[in-house]
Amino acid sequence: MADNIRLPLIIQNSNQPIYRENKLFYWIITQAPVAGVRYFLTRNREIHNFITEGIELYTYNALTPNFPQTIELEGVEYNTLEIADANKIRVTWVDYDGNWLELDKPLISYNKFPSLANNVLLDTRNYYMRIFAPRSYFVFNDAALITALPIAIPMGFYWKTKMR
Amino acid sequence: MTANKQVNNLPYTLTQLPGNNNIYLPRNDISIYRSYTVEVPLNNVGVGAKNQFLLNEFLQSEATGSVIYTGVEVWTDTQQSVTASQRTVVTATDAAKLAITLKWGQKEIIYLQPYIGWVSLINFGMIRRLDQLQFSLSDSFVQVLQGGIIGAKSALFTFYFKPVTRGR
């Protein structure tokens, strides 16, 4: 990539909806995962009945850190999922009625920094989904993770309106 | 050199690599309602071989034209190492040997599209937008244009779609 070329780009353009709220959630892995098993997202029940407009994944990259390597949650220290493990997980988002919204989506597709060189920042994709977290799940394609347990997977959600 | 930047209330720390500029890209203005990830097992890797999508109940129901496609992207092993059926996803080198044909009935809507061109995460994250097309994935295939693909591998697609009958 040429040094002096900078594309005339901005973080937020006119096509991007104006987010009113966003929140960072962590999914926790405390035991050695098993490939092919569904791990339901039983925590973070706030992610339901909201129309999600953006989803972001953050990983730890030792080459060019852009997210902390460890996170403390409720007195417990967790290791951020390393970027090398992000291609081993797929995710399925499900709505309140049990209908899948995104089926078997590669987790890395949500990564803000998808490359090891960290020289490309992907803007948040534009979603319009009403995710219900307790029915949504991760599946490990490959359970041989580099990241040591316990692991936290940070994901940011953006939403605009709440259902009553 | 690092810079802290607040974007959308989430902190980012950007590291300026020597000789490189960080690049911010605008999103596709595609709105994702639903998506489906499906593999194409490369059971035949001979030159000219056509490999079909792995059939499942969703493919069989959508073959009746109940969905319209708004976007598509494909993956290599860098983005997802193994498929749900435990086949290795094609490497970037393998991807350069593949081409995609998507059909609607007997008509070829997408014909011999180079697979590598739809790998979004090496194309600045851009999802290929489709102008509300319909496909018969059961008739579509991935064609091998060059030999040298070794091992039991699969091509992997994510299709973005919305139902025909509803406005969303």
Chai-1 contact restraints between the chains, C-beta under 6 A:
chainA,res_idxA,chainB,res_idxB,connection_type,confidence,min_distance_angstrom,max_distance_angstrom,comment,restraint_id
A,D3,B,G19,contact,1.0,0.0,6.0,A-B,restraint_1
A,R6,B,N21,contact,1.0,0.0,6.0,A-B,restraint_2
A,L7,B,I23,contact,1.0,0.0,6.0,A-B,restraint_3
A,L9,B,Y24,contact,1.0,0.0,6.0,A-B,restraint_4
A,L9,B,L25,contact,1.0,0.0,6.0,A-B,restraint_5
A,L9,B,P26,contact,1.0,0.0,6.0,A-B,restraint_6
A,I11,B,V7,contact,1.0,0.0,6.0,A-B,restraint_7
A,I11,B,Y24,contact,1.0,0.0,6.0,A-B,restraint_8
A,N13,B,P26,contact,1.0,0.0,6.0,A-B,restraint_9
A,N15,B,D29,contact,1.0,0.0,6.0,A-B,restraint_10
A,Y19,B,N8,contact,1.0,0.0,6.0,A-B,restraint_11
A,N22,B,N8,contact,1.0,0.0,6.0,A-B,restraint_12
A,N22,B,N9,contact,1.0,0.0,6.0,A-B,restraint_13
A,T64,B,T15,contact,1.0,0.0,6.0,A-B,restraint_14
A,N66,B,T13,contact,1.0,0.0,6.0,A-B,restraint_15
A,N87,B,Q79,contact,1.0,0.0,6.0,A-B,restraint_16
A,N87,B,Q80,contact,1.0,0.0,6.0,A-B,restraint_17
A,N87,B,S81,contact,1.0,0.0,6.0,A-B,restraint_18
A,K88,B,S81,contact,1.0,0.0,6.0,A-B,restraint_19
A,L101,B,R34,contact,1.0,0.0,6.0,A-B,restraint_20
A,E102,B,S35,contact,1.0,0.0,6.0,A-B,restraint_21
A,L103,B,Y36,contact,1.0,0.0,6.0,A-B,restraint_22
A,D104,B,T37,contact,1.0,0.0,6.0,A-B,restraint_23
A,D104,B,A84,contact,1.0,0.0,6.0,A-B,restraint_24
A,K105,B,T37,contact,1.0,0.0,6.0,A-B,restraint_25
A,P106,B,W75,contact,1.0,0.0,6.0,A-B,restraint_26
A,P106,B,Q79,contact,1.0,0.0,6.0,A-B,restraint_27
A,P106,B,Q80,contact,1.0,0.0,6.0,A-B,restraint_28
A,I108,B,Q79,contact,1.0,0.0,6.0,A-B,restraint_29
A,P114,B,L121,contact,1.0,0.0,6.0,A-B,restraint_30
A,N119,B,L17,contact,1.0,0.0,6.0,A-B,restraint_31
A,N119,B,N20,contact,1.0,0.0,6.0,A-B,restraint_32
A,N119,B,N22,contact,1.0,0.0,6.0,A-B,restraint_33
A,V120,B,I23,contact,1.0,0.0,6.0,A-B,restraint_34
A,L121,B,Y24,contact,1.0,0.0,6.0,A-B,restraint_35
A,L122,B,G125,contact,1.0,0.0,6.0,A-B,restraint_36
A,D123,B,L25,contact,1.0,0.0,6.0,A-B,restraint_37
A,D123,B,P26,contact,1.0,0.0,6.0,A-B,restraint_38
A,D123,B,R27,contact,1.0,0.0,6.0,A-B,restraint_39
A,R125,B,R27,contact,1.0,0.0,6.0,A-B,restraint_40
A,N126,B,R27,contact,1.0,0.0,6.0,A-B,restraint_41
A,N126,B,S31,contact,1.0,0.0,6.0,A-B,restraint_42
A,Y127,B,I32,contact,1.0,0.0,6.0,A-B,restraint_43
A,Y128,B,S31,contact,1.0,0.0,6.0,A-B,restraint_44
A,Y128,B,Y33,contact,1.0,0.0,6.0,A-B,restraint_45
A,N141,B,S81,contact,1.0,0.0,6.0,A-B,restraint_46
A,N141,B,V82,contact,1.0,0.0,6.0,A-B,restraint_47
A,D142,B,S81,contact,1.0,0.0,6.0,A-B,restraint_48
A,D142,B,V82,contact,1.0,0.0,6.0,A-B,restraint_49
A,G156,B,L10,contact,1.0,0.0,6.0,A-B,restraint_50
